[in-house]
Amino acid sequence: MNVQELPLLNASLNTLATLLIVAGLIAIKAERKSLHRILMGGAIVVSAAFLTSYLIYHFNVVAVTRFTHTGWPKTLYYFILTPFPMPRIRDDRLVFKSKDNCR
């Protein structure tokens, strides 16, 4: 695998982590704590793999994509981009919180 293939891996890992979190939510609502614990552990591992792959990609790619438009398109772009990582941060906190509560 080369660096140019990492965005596809990143997207796949991110999707898998999301599916594991959703499955964990379903499991805990069904009071299946053991399954929930396994799914949340898997989500943590997959999220760590995603972060590793993401950092490897960005430390090895020299091309930088810049948003060159001005005016309202740039405002809209930053309006959409700025909150983008927030759900991910919230989800990771929920995974760790639920992992602690299952003990």
TIVO-223913 format. One record per residue (C-alpha): residue number from 1; x, y, z negated. Coordinates in steps of 0.02 Angstrom, whole numbers. Example, Ala and Ser with C-alpha at 12.3 -4.5 7.8 and 13.67 -1.06 7.14 Angstrom:
REM TIVO-223913
+-----+--------+--------+--------+
: seq :      u :      v :      w :
+-----+--------+--------+--------+
:   1 :    615 :   -225 :   -390 :
:   2 :    684 :    -53 :   -357 :
+-----+--------+--------+--------+
//
This chain:
REM TIVO-223913
+-----+--------+--------+--------+
: seq :      u :      v :      w :
+-----+--------+--------+--------+
:   1 :      0 :      0 :      0 :
:   2 :     65 :    173 :     43 :
:   3 :     24 :    343 :    -31 :
:   4 :    -96 :    387 :    111 :
:   5 :   -208 :    242 :     59 :
:   6 :   -224 :    300 :   -122 :
:   7 :   -376 :    416 :    -97 :
:   8 :   -480 :    264 :    -47 :
:   9 :   -416 :    169 :   -199 :
:  10 :   -455 :    321 :   -309 :
:  11 :   -633 :    331 :   -244 :
:  12 :   -656 :    144 :   -270 :
:  13 :   -588 :    149 :   -448 :
:  14 :   -694 :    300 :   -490 :
:  15 :   -850 :    213 :   -423 :
:  16 :   -810 :     54 :   -519 :
:  17 :   -785 :    152 :   -681 :
:  18 :   -954 :    236 :   -656 :
:  19 :  -1039 :     69 :   -624 :
:  20 :   -959 :     -5 :   -780 :
:  21 :  -1019 :    142 :   -885 :
:  22 :  -1196 :    128 :   -817 :
:  23 :  -1195 :    -60 :   -847 :
:  24 :  -1131 :    -27 :  -1023 :
:  25 :  -1274 :     93 :  -1053 :
:  26 :  -1399 :    -37 :   -994 :
:  27 :  -1315 :   -170 :  -1104 :
:  28 :  -1320 :    -64 :  -1261 :
:  29 :  -1503 :    -17 :  -1232 :
:  30 :  -1539 :   -204 :  -1220 :
:  31 :  -1443 :   -224 :  -1385 :
:  32 :  -1310 :   -332 :  -1306 :
:  33 :  -1164 :   -260 :  -1405 :
:  34 :  -1037 :   -391 :  -1353 :
:  35 :  -1069 :   -362 :  -1168 :
:  36 :  -1069 :   -174 :  -1198 :
:  37 :   -898 :   -184 :  -1282 :
:  38 :   -826 :   -282 :  -1135 :
:  39 :   -899 :   -161 :  -1007 :
:  40 :   -833 :     -7 :  -1100 :
:  41 :   -662 :    -88 :  -1115 :
:  42 :   -665 :   -119 :   -928 :
:  43 :   -715 :     62 :   -898 :
:  44 :   -567 :    122 :  -1000 :
:  45 :   -446 :     10 :   -904 :
:  46 :   -517 :     60 :   -734 :
:  47 :   -514 :    245 :   -783 :
:  48 :   -331 :    229 :   -834 :
:  49 :   -292 :    145 :   -667 :
:  50 :   -384 :    287 :   -578 :
:  51 :   -285 :    419 :   -671 :
:  52 :   -121 :    332 :   -633 :
:  53 :   -162 :    315 :   -448 :
:  54 :   -225 :    495 :   -440 :
:  55 :    -65 :    563 :   -517 :
:  56 :     47 :    456 :   -407 :
:  57 :    -43 :    522 :   -254 :
:  58 :    -32 :    705 :   -305 :
:  59 :    150 :    694 :   -356 :
:  60 :    197 :    618 :   -188 :
:  61 :     93 :    719 :    -65 :
:  62 :    176 :    880 :    -10 :
:  63 :     29 :    946 :     90 :
:  64 :    -79 :   1069 :     -2 :
:  65 :   -255 :   1105 :     57 :
:  66 :   -309 :   1283 :     25 :
:  67 :   -481 :   1358 :     44 :
:  68 :   -451 :   1504 :    162 :
:  69 :   -624 :   1581 :    179 :
:  70 :   -667 :   1742 :     88 :
:  71 :   -826 :   1816 :     20 :
:  72 :   -978 :   1712 :    -28 :
:  73 :   -912 :   1546 :     44 :
:  74 :   -763 :   1556 :    -75 :
:  75 :   -877 :   1599 :   -221 :
:  76 :   -989 :   1452 :   -179 :
:  77 :   -838 :   1337 :   -162 :
:  78 :   -772 :   1382 :   -335 :
:  79 :   -948 :   1375 :   -408 :
:  80 :   -960 :   1193 :   -349 :
:  81 :   -778 :   1147 :   -385 :
:  82 :   -760 :   1217 :   -561 :
:  83 :   -886 :   1106 :   -653 :
:  84 :   -841 :    952 :   -549 :
:  85 :   -723 :    870 :   -678 :
:  86 :   -837 :    905 :   -827 :
:  87 :   -950 :    751 :   -809 :
:  88 :   -795 :    642 :   -796 :
:  89 :   -724 :    715 :   -957 :
:  90 :   -893 :    693 :  -1043 :
:  91 :   -908 :    514 :   -981 :
:  92 :   -736 :    466 :  -1045 :
:  93 :   -776 :    541 :  -1217 :
:  94 :   -938 :    440 :  -1220 :
:  95 :   -844 :    281 :  -1177 :
:  96 :   -723 :    305 :  -1322 :
:  97 :   -864 :    356 :  -1441 :
:  98 :   -969 :    205 :  -1397 :
:  99 :   -816 :     92 :  -1412 :
: 100 :   -793 :    154 :  -1592 :
: 101 :   -977 :    128 :  -1634 :
: 102 :   -977 :    -54 :  -1577 :
: 103 :   -856 :   -114 :  -1709 :
+-----+--------+--------+--------+
//
